[in-house]
Amino acid sequence: MDLLERIKKALRIAGMEELPSGTSEPLAAYGMDSLLMVLGVAALEKELSLRISGRDFSEQAFHSLDSLTAWLRKLGAT
């Protein structure tokens, strides 16, 4: 499973009922809020076997699937 599919899986586990069909669409339009960001970080950590510290957290990373993928790659996700 590629990184994008693993991210989508984690976001569904975190509680996002609908995901965008395109990777550049704003996640906020699909219900991404501060609570889903926190739940998303926990789900992403588990799915990707990463540890995301508070100083690594980036609200801008949750703008779109593209930005989330880039951020997680920067943190070492493959």
N, C-alpha and C positions, 0 to 999 in steps of 0.2 A: 504494500500500500504506500503510495507516495505521500509526501509531507502535507500537501493540501488536503487530501482525503482524511488523513489523521487529524488535522486541525478541525475539519468539518465534523468528524466523529466526536471529538472532544467538546465542541460547541453544542452539539445536540445533547450530549450527556449533561452539560452544564444547564440546559433548559431552553436553548433556542429552538423554538418550534419550527421556524422557517429560515432557510438560509438563502442568500442571493444566488441567482444563477450565474452572474458575472462576478469576477474576482475584484473588480474595482468599485463596485457599488457600496455605499455607506452601510455599515452594519447597524447603525442606529435606526435606519429605516426598517429593520427587521427585528427591532426590540432590544438591541444592545444598550444596556444602561450600566450604571456603576455596580449593581449587584451581579449582573451577568458577567461583568469583567472579572470580578473576584472569583465567582464560581468557575468561569472560563480558565483563569490562571490555574486553579486547583486541578481541573480536568486535563488541561494541557500538560501540567507537570506529570501527572500520572500516565497519560497516553504516550508522552515523548520521553519519559524517564529523565526529566530536567528538574533542576531546582531554580526557581525564579525568585530572586530576592526583592525586597521592597525597593531597593535602589535601582534595580534593573527594570522595574515595572514602568510601563509607558502607556498612558491613556491614548496617545496618538496611534499606538500600534493597533488598537482595536477599531481603527477607522474603517478598514476594509479587509477582505481576505488577503489581498496583495500585501498590505502593510503588516498584517499579522504574520504572514509567511516570512517576509524580509526580517522582521524583528526576531522571530524564533530562530531563523538561520544564523543571525548575528549572535544569538545566545548559544549556538552549537547544535541546534536540531538538524537532523538529516532526514 
